[in-house]
């Protein structure tokens, strides 16, 4: 076995910033868009998207057709 293919005996690299899933609490890589355990979205939705001025959520068709 050459020196290039020998495993290193040092400590494993540490991931310092993990994203926690809001649904199941699993730790995910910082660049993940979906949870690796449950598949929930890890991308934060834009604030106020899909809500009416009085704070109620819009229905699917209203969001789809922009009304």
C-alpha positions in Angstrom: 0.0 0.0 0.0 1.5 3.3 -1.0 1.5 6.4 1.3 -1.2 8.0 -0.8 -3.7 5.3 -0.2 -3.1 4.7 3.5 -5.9 5.9 5.8 -5.0 8.8 8.0 -4.9 8.2 11.7 -5.9 11.7 12.7 -9.3 12.8 13.9 -12.3 12.9 11.5 -13.1 16.3 10.1 -15.8 18.0 12.1 -18.8 19.8 10.5 -19.2 22.9 12.5 -22.6 24.2 11.3 -25.5 21.8 10.9 -29.0 22.7 10.0 -31.6 21.2 12.3 -34.9 19.9 10.8 -37.9 21.8 12.1 -40.1 18.6 11.8 -38.0 15.7 13.2 -35.0 17.5 14.7 -32.4 15.6 12.7 -29.0 17.3 11.9 -28.4 17.9 8.2 -25.5 19.4 6.2 -25.7 23.2 5.9 -26.4 23.1 2.2 -29.2 20.6 2.4 -32.6 21.7 1.0 -34.5 18.7 2.4 -34.1 16.7 5.6 -32.2 13.4 5.1 -34.3 11.6 7.6 -37.9 12.7 7.0 -37.7 14.7 3.7 -39.2 18.0 5.2 -38.1 21.2 3.5 -35.2 23.0 5.2 -35.5 26.1 3.1 -37.1 29.0 5.0 -40.1 30.4 3.0 -40.2 34.1 2.3 -41.9 35.9 5.1 -45.5 36.8 4.4 -45.7 34.6 1.3 -49.2 33.2 1.0 -50.8 35.4 3.6 -53.4 38.1 3.2 -52.9 41.6 4.8 -55.1 40.6 7.8 -52.7 37.6 8.4 -55.0 34.8 7.1 -53.5 32.3 4.7 -54.6 32.4 1.1 -56.1 29.3 -0.5 -54.3 27.2 -3.0 -56.2 28.6 -6.0 -55.8 32.2 -4.9 -52.0 31.7 -4.7 -51.9 29.8 -8.0 -53.8 32.5 -9.9 -52.4 35.5 -8.0 -55.7 36.7 -6.5 
